[in-house]
Amino acid sequence: MALARATASLIPPPTWLRLRPLSIPLYSSSLPPRSLLAARVVAMAGSSTAVAHRHTNRLASEHSPYLLQHAHNPVDWYPWGDEAFEQARKRDVPIFLSIGYSTCHWCHVMEVESFENEEIAKMLNEWFVSIKVDREERPDVDKVYMTYVQALYGGGGWPLSVFLSPNLKPLMGGTYFPPDDKYGRPGFKTVLRRVKEAWDTKREMLEKGGSFAIEQLTEALSATASSHRLSDELAQNSLKSCVKRLGNSYDPKFGGFGSAPKFPRPVEVYLMLYASKKLMETGRESEANNTMQMVCHTLQCMARGGIHDHVGGGFHRYSVDECWHVPHFEKMLYDQGQLANVYLDTFAIKSDTFYSSVARDILDYLKRDMIGESGEIYSAEDADSAEYKGSPRKKEGAFYVWTSKEIEEILGDYATLFKDHYYVKSSGNCDLSSMSDPHNEFKGKNVLIEREDISSMASKLGMSVDEYSQILGLCRQRLFDARSRRPRPHLDDKVIVSWNGLAISSFARASKILKAEVKETKFYFPVVGYNPSTYLEVGEKAAFFIKNRLYDEPAHRLQHSFRNGPSKAPGFLDDYTFLISGLLDLYECGGRTDWLSWAIDLQATQDELFLDREGGGYFNTPGEDPSVLLRVKEDHDGAEPSGNSVSAINLIRLSSMVAGARSENYRRTAEHLLAVFESRLKDQSMAVPLMCSAADMLSVPSRKQVVLVGDKTSAEFNDMVAAVFASYDPNRTVIQIDPSNKDDMEFWETHDKNIFQMAESSPADKLAVAHVCQNFVCSPPVSSPDALSTLLDKTYLAASSA
């Protein structure tokens, strides 16, 4: 929308400066070949072995793992900040800005090929001031220059390579450049020479172009609402439009929406689940089932594909082919949190433990490998690792792939069964698609994939499903133990508030949704089989870490990230909104009002720092840093949901948890926010699936409230909570209140006197009672899980008939 308008206004660089970098995709675009001479083999970065370094630059004093990976390049790197800007002004030279992140494969490639190259380093040091930025640490800086590159060149990705004037205006940019000219594209040396020549001879024109670009982008990306609310018709039509467009892009063979490369975009699944329930409620059962079938097939194909780490749990970043087989092997926290939630939702609808087991698989991976001693959840694991101990080189996927011989040696008598199940071949199995391994980088190697379901394979061998599953679990355990002796991929142990918020949400919700698993459910490695309550403890511990280490209580403000201390960057919109969402889930599932109280405080700070009170919607940054040239109202729901989409849902949820003027204010803010993106919802709904869901939620006349009153520590009360979460209902709010808890009663007396009075008048002889309220009417209280389930079914049927 806005970006397209900005693109049309921008003037492309003159032909003598028009460079064609190799575009590495942000989300989904045509991928480069999986190897470029250096292939996926890159030099070891950040080895734990003591090394006498020839070079050390200013990045050695930084905390970011990505910046530390470049601390011993011959390039004279600066971190983003005044020292670098002042140096560029003093020397009167342009800035070379390189943005990436520590688990980015192509960032590693460009480091080895260019930033460790003495000749290129000399050019950078003599002609430019070079700045290195971790996009995960400074998403605000990344957003400015990524938006510029996308608008001007039609694509983007990381590493992001941008040349700036000393006043930080962009001059030209791209992504990955090979060191030398090849494939008709300029190499990085050629790029440096051309930019230097242009700066020396055509500087005024370059600087005018950069200033004009920022002006145009500022105007285009500062959208304002033409009204204060969407029409209900548009809200409902945007949902229908998005469902239709996703349905048209659905792959009936392999699942997913769109073609290769395939990314797990959980917001699409969220929307389809939401739409399926709405279709069912309105009596369109056939359409609802068709929509649900797309979701189930997609989630099954993903879980059985190589994008899923069958041995260790969790999901890789994306699949390079259409069949979810050969992935790009990095693991990102934001994927794990969102994917766990959609598998949990699907389990709540289908009552099929296939989906709950996958959710557990993800959460158990995080609990085992991605959580620090204080409960903080780390951000990512790299795609690349050494093939053997002592190797001076890294290779993508080395930690995860297997030869047939390795499996035979490790598994012995079970090897044949395992190899048949996971399509393991002596020649390697990356042959299911022409896109899986076009350059034979994985020749002789196998990426585990299930091509048939367990029941079919067990039947062929005359085994029960349980016996067969036990053997597979034992085999995975043995492979896991063998894999643990390999050099591990680099762990980015940076703690990012927004991504922790996504994970906190899934841990909290798992603690209650998984209670619906039948007691006889069996679990097989790598699933541990924890009591679901364990997951609530994990989520709360992560939230405590953020509150204790990354929250300034007197100022009511967050810091963005933590590694060896809080980062210099302030909390951004996504930090507030994703964390608020996680805190609301902690409250609804765990019942502690201090989480809800903190969510309310954070929402007030978010409104103070980011809300455009006149124009509507939220900016992505506080706007307090003069070096960040753009404030953007982000709406795209991509690999991560947009802060505005999540904010709209948070506001809707909060409006149903409090009463009076505060509730009305939350609702009006959500209405105004969605009105900002009216044309996007109308014309490009597929770009904003979560926002489409939020718009429909807001059009629902009355959100269902389930008020649970009683002793929160009692088994009876917890059984009632589990009964609520045994069904899927995104238009439901759960409120827990204990009449004997002073903090609870004081909170609700202040925030919603109706709930306070329900608790005050609750029968003292009942450990738990439930009220279901909708359309300004509350049901008579019920005091058993079965009665509550029946009551919830009745309100569902009433909504359907309405």
C-alpha positions in Angstrom: 0.0 0.0 0.0 2.1 2.9 1.3 5.3 1.3 0.2 4.0 0.9 -3.3 3.1 4.6 -3.4 6.5 5.5 -2.1 8.2 3.3 -4.7 6.3 5.0 -7.5 7.6 8.4 -6.3 11.2 7.5 -5.9 13.7 8.2 -8.6 16.0 5.2 -9.4 19.7 5.8 -9.3 21.4 6.8 -12.5 22.5 4.0 -14.8 26.2 4.5 -13.9 25.3 3.7 -10.3 22.6 1.1 -10.9 23.9 -2.1 -9.2 22.3 -5.5 -9.1 23.0 -7.2 -5.8 21.9 -10.8 -5.2 18.7 -10.5 -3.3 18.3 -12.7 -0.3 14.6 -12.9 0.6 13.0 -11.3 3.6 10.0 -13.5 3.5 9.2 -15.1 0.2 10.8 -14.2 -3.2 13.0 -16.1 -5.6 16.0 -17.5 -3.7 19.5 -17.4 -5.0 21.3 -20.7 -5.8 22.1 -22.5 -2.6 25.8 -22.1 -3.4 27.9 -19.4 -4.9 31.4 -21.0 -5.4 32.0 -20.7 -1.6 28.8 -22.6 -1.4 27.4 -23.1 2.0 30.9 -23.8 3.3 32.1 -20.8 5.4 34.9 -20.2 7.8 34.4 -20.8 11.5 33.1 -17.7 13.3 33.4 -17.2 17.0 35.3 -20.5 17.6 35.8 -21.2 21.3 39.5 -22.1 20.5 41.9 -19.4 21.7 43.2 -17.6 18.6 45.8 -14.8 18.3 43.8 -12.3 16.2 45.6 -10.1 13.7 42.9 -7.5 13.9 40.6 -6.2 16.6 38.1 -3.4 16.0 35.6 -1.5 18.1 33.0 -4.3 17.9 35.1 -6.3 20.4 33.5 -4.2 23.2 29.9 -4.9 22.1 27.5 -7.5 23.5 25.7 -8.5 20.3 26.8 -12.0 19.1 26.5 -10.7 15.5 28.8 -7.7 16.1 31.2 -9.9 18.0 31.5 -12.2 15.1 33.0 -9.3 13.1 35.2 -8.0 15.9 38.4 -9.4 14.3 37.7 -8.5 10.7 40.3 -6.2 9.1 37.5 -3.8 8.4 37.6 -0.9 10.9 33.9 -1.4 12.0 32.0 1.0 14.2 28.8 0.2 16.0 25.8 2.4 15.2 26.2 5.6 17.1 27.5 9.2 17.4 31.2 8.2 17.2 30.8 6.7 13.7 28.6 9.6 12.5 31.0 12.2 13.7 33.9 10.3 12.1 32.1 10.4 8.7 31.4 14.1 9.0 35.0 14.8 10.1 36.5 12.8 7.2 33.7 13.9 4.8 33.2 10.4 3.5 30.1 8.2 3.0 29.1 5.5 5.4 28.9 1.9 4.5 26.2 0.3 6.6 26.0 -3.5 6.9 23.0 -5.0 8.7 22.6 -8.7 9.5 22.1 -11.1 12.4 24.2 -13.8 14.0 22.4 -16.9 12.5 22.2 -15.4 9.0 23.9 -17.8 6.5 24.5 -15.3 3.7 25.8 -12.8 6.3 28.5 -15.4 7.1 29.2 -15.9 3.4 29.7 -12.1 2.8 31.9 -11.9 5.9 34.3 -14.6 4.7 34.3 -13.4 1.1 34.5 -9.7 1.7 35.0 -8.5 5.2 37.9 -10.8 5.9 39.5 -9.9 2.6 42.4 -7.5 3.2 42.0 -5.8 -0.2 38.3 -5.0 0.4 39.0 -4.0 4.0 41.6 -1.5 2.7 39.0 0.0 0.3 36.4 0.3 3.0 38.8 1.8 5.6 40.2 4.4 3.2 37.0 5.4 1.4 34.2 4.9 4.0 33.2 4.8 7.6 31.9 1.3 8.1 29.1 0.6 10.5 27.8 -2.9 11.5 24.3 -3.3 12.9 22.6 -6.3 14.4 19.0 -6.1 13.0 17.7 -8.0 16.0 19.2 -5.5 18.4 18.3 -2.4 16.3 15.2 -3.3 14.3 14.4 0.5 14.1 17.6 1.1 12.1 17.1 -1.9 9.9 13.5 -0.9 9.1 14.6 2.5 7.7 17.1 1.2 5.3 15.3 -2.1 4.4 12.3 0.0 3.5 14.5 2.1 1.3 16.0 -0.9 -0.5 12.7 -2.6 -0.9 11.0 0.6 -2.3 13.8 1.3 -4.8 14.9 -2.1 -5.9 11.8 -4.2 -5.4 13.3 -6.7 -2.9 15.4 -7.0 0.2 16.9 -9.3 2.7 20.0 -9.9 4.8 22.8 -9.1 4.7 21.6 -5.6 3.9 24.3 -3.3 2.4 23.5 0.4 2.2 25.7 3.4 1.5 24.7 6.6 3.4 25.8 10.2 3.4 27.3 11.5 6.7 23.8 12.8 7.6 22.5 9.2 7.3 20.5 9.7 4.2 20.6 6.6 1.9 22.6 6.9 -1.4 22.2 3.3 -2.8 21.8 -0.1 -1.4 21.4 -3.9 -1.9 21.8 -7.1 -0.1 24.6 -9.7 -0.7 27.3 -8.9 -3.1 30.0 -11.5 -4.1 33.5 -10.1 -3.9 34.1 -10.1 -7.6 32.0 -9.5 -10.7 30.1 -12.7 -11.8 26.9 -13.8 -13.5 26.6 -10.3 -15.0 26.4 -8.8 -11.6 28.9 -6.3 -10.0 31.1 -7.6 -7.3 31.6 -5.8 -4.0 34.9 -4.3 -5.1 33.2 -2.8 -8.2 30.4 -1.5 -6.0 32.9 0.3 -3.7 34.8 1.8 -6.6 31.6 3.1 -8.2 30.2 4.6 -5.0 33.5 6.3 -4.3 33.6 7.7 -7.8 30.0 8.9 -7.6 30.7 10.5 -4.2 33.7 12.4 -5.6 32.1 13.6 -8.8 28.3 13.6 -8.3 27.9 14.1 -4.6 25.2 16.8 -4.7 22.9 14.7 -6.9 23.4 11.7 -4.6 22.6 13.6 -1.5 19.5 15.2 -3.0 18.3 11.8 -4.1 18.8 10.4 -0.5 16.9 13.3 1.1 14.1 13.0 -1.4 13.8 9.3 -0.8 13.4 9.8 3.0 10.9 12.6 2.4 8.8 10.4 0.1 9.0 7.4 2.4 8.1 9.5 5.5 5.0 10.8 3.7 4.0 7.4 2.4 4.5 5.5 5.7 2.7 7.9 8.0 -0.8 6.7 7.1 -3.7 8.4 8.9 -7.3 7.3 9.2 -10.0 9.1 7.2 -12.6 8.0 9.7 -12.5 6.7 13.3 -13.8 3.2 12.6 -14.2 0.6 9.9 -17.6 -0.5 8.8 -18.7 -3.9 10.1 -19.2 -4.9 6.4 -15.6 -4.1 5.5 -14.3 -5.9 8.6 -16.2 -9.1 7.7 -15.4 -8.8 4.0 -11.6 -8.5 4.6 -11.8 -11.8 6.5 -13.7 -13.4 3.6 -11.3 -11.9 1.1 -8.2 -13.2 2.9 -9.6 -16.7 3.2 -10.5 -16.8 -0.5 -7.1 -15.6 -1.5 -5.3 -18.0 0.7 -7.5 -20.8 -0.5 -6.5 -19.9 -4.1 -2.8 -20.1 -3.2 -3.2 -23.4 -1.3 -1.0 -26.3 -2.3 -3.3 -29.4 -2.1 -0.4 -31.8 -2.5 2.1 -30.6 0.1 0.0 -28.1 2.1 1.0 -24.5 2.7 0.0 -21.3 0.9 2.1 -20.3 -2.1 5.0 -22.0 -3.8 8.6 -22.7 -2.9 10.5 -21.4 -0.9 7.9 -22.2 1.7 7.9 -20.3 5.0 5.8 -21.3 8.0 3.7 -18.2 8.3 1.6 -18.9 11.4 -0.6 -15.8 11.0 -2.1 -17.5 7.9 -3.0 -20.6 9.9 -4.4 -18.4 12.7 -6.7 -16.7 10.2 -7.9 -19.9 8.7 -8.7 -21.4 12.1 -10.5 -18.3 13.1 -12.5 -18.3 9.8 -13.4 -21.9 10.1 -15.0 -21.4 13.5 -16.9 -18.4 12.2 -18.1 -20.3 9.2 -19.3 -23.2 11.5 -21.1 -20.7 13.7 -23.0 -19.3 10.7 -24.1 -22.7 9.5 -21.7 -23.0 6.6 -20.3 -26.4 7.7 -19.0 -27.5 4.3 -16.9 -24.3 3.9 -15.7 -24.6 7.5 -14.6 -28.1 7.0 -12.8 -27.3 3.8 -10.9 -24.4 5.5 -10.0 -26.7 8.4 -8.8 -29.4 6.1 -6.3 -26.9 4.5 -5.0 -26.1 8.0 -4.7 -29.7 9.1 -3.0 -30.9 5.9 -0.5 -28.0 6.0 0.4 -28.6 9.7 0.8 -32.3 9.1 3.0 -31.9 6.0 5.2 -29.4 7.9 5.5 -31.7 10.9 6.4 -34.7 8.8 8.8 -32.7 6.6 12.5 -31.9 7.0 11.6 -28.4 8.1 10.8 -30.1 11.4 13.8 -31.3 13.4 12.6 -34.9 14.1 15.5 -35.7 16.3 15.7 -32.6 18.5 12.4 -30.9 18.2 11.4 -27.4 16.9 11.2 -26.1 13.4 13.8 -24.6 11.0 13.3 -21.2 9.3 11.9 -22.3 5.9 11.9 -25.0 3.2 13.7 -24.3 -0.1 11.4 -26.8 -1.9 7.7 -27.2 -2.2 7.4 -30.4 -0.1 8.8 -28.9 3.2 11.8 -31.2 2.9 15.2 -29.5 2.7 15.2 -26.5 5.0 17.3 -23.5 5.6 18.5 -24.8 8.9 18.5 -21.9 11.3 15.9 -22.0 14.2 14.3 -18.7 15.2 12.4 -18.2 18.5 9.6 -16.2 16.8 8.8 -19.2 14.7 8.7 -21.6 17.6 6.3 -19.5 19.7 3.8 -18.9 17.0 3.9 -22.5 15.6 3.3 -24.0 19.0 0.2 -21.8 19.3 -1.4 -22.8 16.0 -0.7 -26.5 16.8 -2.3 -26.0 20.2 -5.3 -24.3 18.6 -5.7 -27.2 16.1 -5.5 -29.7 18.9 -8.3 -27.8 20.8 -10.5 -28.1 17.7 -9.7 -31.6 16.5 -8.8 -33.3 19.8 -6.1 -35.2 17.9 -2.9 -35.7 19.9 -0.8 -35.5 16.7 -1.1 -31.7 17.0 -0.6 -31.5 20.8 2.5 -33.7 20.5 4.0 -31.3 17.9 3.3 -28.4 20.2 5.0 -30.2 23.0 7.9 -31.1 20.7 8.5 -27.4 20.1 8.1 -26.3 23.7 10.3 -29.1 24.9 13.0 -28.1 22.5 12.9 -24.6 23.8 12.9 -25.7 27.4 15.9 -28.0 26.8 18.1 -25.9 24.5 17.0 -22.3 24.4 16.4 -21.2 28.0 19.0 -19.6 30.4 19.4 -20.2 34.1 17.2 -17.3 35.0 14.4 -18.3 32.7 15.3 -16.0 29.8 14.6 -17.5 26.3 17.3 -17.1 23.7 16.7 -15.9 20.2 18.1 -18.3 17.6 20.4 -21.2 16.6 22.5 -20.9 13.5 22.1 -22.9 10.3 25.9 -23.5 10.0 28.2 -25.7 12.1 31.5 -27.5 11.8 31.3 -31.0 10.2 33.6 -32.4 12.9 35.5 -31.2 15.9 38.6 -29.2 15.0 37.3 -28.4 11.5 38.3 -24.9 10.4 35.1 -24.6 8.3 31.4 -24.6 8.8 28.7 -25.9 6.6 25.0 -25.4 6.5 23.0 -28.2 8.0 26.1 -30.2 9.1 24.6 -30.7 12.6 21.3 -32.0 11.3 22.0 -34.3 8.2 22.9 -38.0 8.2 24.5 -40.5 6.0 22.9 -43.9 5.7 26.1 -45.5 7.1 25.9 -43.3 10.2 22.4 -44.4 10.9 23.2 -48.0 10.4 26.2 -47.8 12.8 24.1 -46.0 15.5 20.8 -47.9 15.3 22.0 -51.4 14.5 19.0 -53.7 14.1 16.5 -50.9 14.0 18.3 -49.1 11.2 16.2 -50.6 8.4 12.9 -49.7 10.0 14.1 -46.2 10.7 15.6 -45.6 7.2 12.3 -46.8 5.6 10.3 -44.5 7.8 12.4 -41.4 7.2 13.2 -42.0 3.5 17.0 -42.5 4.2 19.1 -43.6 1.2 22.7 -44.4 0.7 22.9 -41.9 -2.1 21.2 -39.3 -0.1 17.5 -38.3 -0.1 17.4 -34.7 -1.2 15.9 -35.7 -4.5 12.1 -35.2 -4.0 12.2 -31.8 -5.8 14.4 -30.2 -8.3 14.6 -27.3 -5.9 15.8 -29.4 -2.9 19.5 -29.6 -3.7 20.1 -28.3 -7.3 23.9 -28.0 -6.7 24.3 -31.5 -5.0 25.6 -29.9 -1.8 23.9 -32.7 0.2 25.0 -35.6 -2.0 25.1 -38.7 0.1 23.3 -36.9 3.0 19.8 -37.3 4.3 17.3 -34.8 5.7 14.8 -36.8 7.7 11.2 -36.7 6.3 8.2 -38.9 6.9 6.5 -39.7 3.6 3.8 -42.0 5.1 2.1 -41.7 8.5 3.0 -43.9 11.4 -0.1 -46.1 11.3 0.5 -47.0 7.7 4.1 -47.9 8.3 3.3 -49.9 11.5 0.6 -51.8 9.6 3.1 -52.9 6.9 5.3 -54.5 9.6 2.4 -56.0 11.5 3.1 -53.8 14.5 0.9 -51.8 16.8 1.2 -48.1 16.5 2.5 -47.9 20.0 5.2 -50.5 19.5 6.3 -48.9 16.2 6.3 -45.4 17.8 8.4 -46.6 20.8 11.0 -48.0 18.4 11.1 -44.6 16.5 11.4 -42.7 19.7 14.3 -44.9 20.9 16.0 -44.4 17.5 15.6 -40.7 17.7 17.0 -40.7 21.2 20.1 -42.6 20.0 20.6 -40.2 17.1 20.1 -37.3 19.5 22.8 -38.6 21.8 25.2 -39.1 18.8 24.3 -35.7 17.4 25.1 -34.1 20.7 28.7 -35.1 20.2 28.9 -33.1 17.0 30.0 -29.4 17.1 26.8 -27.5 17.8 25.5 -24.6 15.7 26.2 -21.1 17.2 23.5 -20.1 19.8 22.5 -16.5 19.7 21.8 -16.1 23.4 20.5 -12.6 23.1 17.1 -12.1 24.9 14.6 -10.2 22.8 11.5 -9.0 24.6 9.1 -9.3 21.6 10.1 -12.8 20.8 10.0 -13.8 24.4 6.4 -12.5 24.5 5.5 -14.8 21.6 7.0 -17.8 23.5 5.5 -16.8 26.8 2.1 -16.9 25.1 2.5 -20.4 23.9 3.9 -21.8 27.2 1.0 -20.2 29.1 -1.7 -21.6 26.7 -0.1 -25.0 26.6 -0.4 -25.3 30.3 -4.2 -25.4 30.0 -5.0 -26.6 26.5 -2.9 -29.7 26.9 -5.0 -30.7 30.0 -7.5 -32.0 27.4 -5.2 -34.8 26.3 -6.5 -38.1 27.4 -4.8 -39.6 30.4 -3.5 -42.6 28.4 -1.6 -40.4 25.9 1.9 -41.7 25.3 4.8 -39.5 24.4 7.9 -40.5 22.4 11.3 -38.8 22.2 12.0 -35.9 21.8 8.7 -35.1 23.5 9.2 -35.4 27.3 5.7 -35.7 28.5 5.7 -32.9 31.1 2.7 -32.2 33.3 1.2 -29.2 31.4 1.5 -27.0 34.5 5.3 -27.1 34.0 4.8 -24.9 30.9 3.1 -22.2 32.9 6.1 -22.1 35.2 8.4 -21.7 32.2 6.3 -18.8 30.8 6.1 -17.0 34.2 9.9 -17.4 34.7 10.6 -15.8 31.4 8.2 -12.9 32.2 9.9 -12.4 35.6 13.3 -12.2 33.8 12.0 -9.4 31.6 10.4 -7.5 34.5 13.5 -7.8 36.6 16.2 -7.1 33.9 14.5 -5.2 31.1 11.8 -3.1 32.7 12.4 0.3 34.4 9.5 0.3 36.8 9.7 4.0 37.9 9.6 5.0 34.2 7.3 2.2 33.1 9.5 1.5 30.1 11.1 -1.6 28.5 14.5 -2.1 27.0 14.6 -4.1 23.8 17.0 -6.8 24.5 19.5 -8.3 26.9 22.9 -9.9 26.6 25.4 -9.4 29.5 23.1 -6.6 30.5 20.3 -4.5 28.9 20.9 -3.2 25.4 21.1 0.5 24.6 18.1 0.3 22.4 14.7 1.2 24.0 11.7 -1.1 23.8 10.0 -0.8 20.4 6.3 -1.3 19.5 6.7 -5.1 19.0 8.3 -5.5 22.4 5.3 -3.9 24.2 2.6 -5.4 22.1 4.0 -9.0 21.9 4.8 -9.0 25.7 1.3 -7.6 26.5 -0.2 -10.5 24.5 1.9 -13.0 26.4 1.0 -11.4 29.8 -2.7 -11.6 29.0 -2.3 -15.3 28.2 -0.4 -15.7 31.5 -3.3 -14.1 33.3 -6.1 -16.0 31.5 -4.3 -19.3 32.0 -2.7 -18.8 35.4 -4.9 -16.3 37.1 -2.3 -14.0 38.6 -3.7 -10.5 38.5 -0.1 -9.0 38.7 0.4 -10.1 35.1 -2.8 -8.4 34.0 -2.0 -5.3 36.0 1.5 -5.1 34.3 -0.2 -5.6 30.9 -2.4 -2.7 31.6 0.5 -0.5 32.7 2.5 -1.5 29.6 -0.5 -0.6 27.4 -0.6 2.8 28.9 3.2 3.3 28.2 2.7 1.9 24.6 0.0 4.5 24.0 2.2 7.3 25.4 5.2 6.3 23.3 3.8 5.0 20.0 0.2 6.0 19.5 -0.7 8.6 16.9 -3.6 10.1 18.7 -4.7 12.3 15.8 -4.1 9.9 12.9 -4.7 6.6 14.6 -2.5 3.5 14.8 1.0 2.9 16.3 4.4 3.9 15.1 7.2 1.3 15.4 9.6 3.5 17.4 9.2 6.1 20.1 10.7 8.7 17.8 13.3 9.9 20.3 16.4 8.9 18.5 17.4 11.5 15.8 19.6 9.0 14.0 16.5 6.9 13.1 15.0 8.8 10.1 11.6 7.0 9.7 8.7 6.2 12.0 6.6 3.6 10.3 3.1 2.3 11.0 3.8 -1.3 10.2 0.9 -3.5 9.1 2.4 -6.4 7.3 1.8 -9.8 9.0 4.8 -11.8 7.8 7.1 -14.2 9.5 6.3 -12.1 12.6 2.9 -10.5 13.1 2.8 -6.7 12.9 2.7 -4.7 16.0 -0.5 -3.0 14.9 -2.3 -6.2 14.3 -1.3 -7.6 17.7 -2.2 -4.3 19.3 -5.7 -4.4 17.9 -6.3 -7.8 19.4 -4.7 -6.8 22.8 -7.0 -3.8 22.9 -10.1 -5.9 22.2 -9.1 -8.3 24.9 -8.4 -5.6 27.4 -11.7 -3.9 26.7 -13.5 -7.1 27.8 -11.4 -7.3 31.0 -12.1 -3.9 32.5 -15.2 -1.8 32.6 -16.2 1.9 32.2 -14.3 4.6 30.5 -11.1 2.6 30.3 -12.9 -0.2 28.4 -14.4 2.3 26.0 -11.0 3.9 25.4 -9.4 0.6 24.5 -12.2 -0.2 22.1 -12.1 3.3 20.4 -8.3 3.0 20.1 -8.7 -0.3 18.3 -11.4 1.1 16.0 -9.2 4.1 15.1 -6.1 1.8 14.6 -8.0 -0.5 12.1 -9.4 2.5 10.2 -5.8 3.6 9.4 -5.4 0.4 7.4 -8.8 0.5 5.7 -7.5 0.3 2.1 -5.0 -2.4 3.0 -7.8 -4.5 4.6 -9.9 -3.9 1.5 -7.4 -4.4 -1.3 -4.5 -6.4 0.1 -6.0 -8.6 2.8 -3.6 -11.5 2.2 -0.8 -9.2 3.5 -2.5 -8.6 6.8 -4.2 -11.9 7.9 -3.9 -11.2 11.6 -5.3 -7.7 11.1 -8.2 -9.2 9.2 -9.0 -11.4 12.2 -8.7 -8.4 14.5 -11.1 -6.4 12.4 -13.7 -9.2 12.5 -13.2 -9.6 16.3 -14.0 -6.0 16.7 -17.2 -6.4 14.7 -18.5 -9.1 17.0 -21.3 -7.4 19.1 -20.3 -8.9 22.4 -17.2 -10.8 23.4 -17.9 -13.9 25.6 -16.7 -13.6 29.2 -16.1 -16.7 31.3 -15.7 -15.7 34.9 -14.3 -18.3 37.2 -14.7 -17.7 41.0 -13.2 -19.7 43.7 -10.0 -21.0 45.3 -7.4 -20.9 42.5 -5.2 -23.4 44.3 -7.9 -26.1 44.4 -8.1 -29.0 42.0 -11.7 -28.2 41.4 -10.9 -24.7 40.3 -8.1 -25.9 38.0 -10.4 -28.5 36.4 -12.9 -25.7 35.6 -10.1 -23.6 34.0 -9.1 -26.7 31.9 -12.7 -27.2 30.8 -12.8 -23.7 29.4 -9.6 -24.1 27.4 -10.6 -27.6 26.1 -12.5 -25.7 23.3 -11.2 -23.2 20.8 -12.8 -19.8 20.9 -10.7 -16.7 20.0 -13.6 -14.4 20.9 -13.6 -15.5 24.6 -12.1 -13.8 27.6 -11.3 -15.8 30.8 -11.3 -14.1 34.1 -10.2 -15.8 37.3 -10.9 -14.3 40.7 -10.4 -15.7 44.2 -12.7 -14.0 46.8 -10.3 -14.9 49.6 -7.4 -13.2 47.8 -7.1 -9.5 48.9 -5.0 -8.5 45.8 -7.6 -10.1 43.5 -10.5 -8.3 45.1 -8.8 -4.9 45.2 -7.9 -5.2 41.6 -11.4 -6.1 40.4 -13.1 -3.6 42.6 -11.0 -0.9 40.9 -11.2 -2.3 37.3 -14.7 -4.0 37.0 -17.2 -3.8 39.9 -19.4 -6.4 38.2 -16.8 -9.1 38.5 -16.0 -7.9 42.0 -19.6 -8.4 43.0 -19.8 -11.8 41.3 -16.9 -12.9 43.5 -18.3 -11.2 46.6 -21.7 -13.0 46.2 -20.2 -16.3 45.3 -21.4 -19.3 47.5 -18.8 -19.9 50.2 -19.3 -23.7 50.1 -18.1 -24.0 46.5 -14.4 -24.2 45.6 -15.2 -23.1 42.1 -18.1 -21.7 40.2 -18.3 -20.3 36.7 -20.4 -17.6 35.0 -20.6 -17.3 31.2 -21.6 -13.8 30.2 -22.4 -12.5 26.7 -24.7 -9.8 25.2 -24.8 -8.2 28.6 -26.4 -11.2 30.2 -24.7 -13.7 32.6 -25.8 -17.3 33.0 -26.6 -18.8 36.4 -23.4 -20.1 38.0 -22.3 -23.7 37.4 -20.0 -25.6 39.7 -18.6 -28.6 37.7 -16.4 -28.9 34.6 -19.1 -31.0 32.8 -21.8 -28.4 33.5 -19.4 -25.6 32.3 -18.6 -27.5 29.1 -22.4 -27.9 28.4 -23.0 -24.2 29.1 -20.2 -23.2 26.7 -21.7 -25.5 24.1 -25.1 -23.8 24.6 -23.6 -20.3 24.1 -21.8 -21.6 21.0 -25.1 -23.0 19.6 -26.9 -19.7 20.5 -24.3 -17.8 18.6 -24.6 -20.1 15.7 -28.4 -19.7 15.5 -28.1 -16.0 15.9 
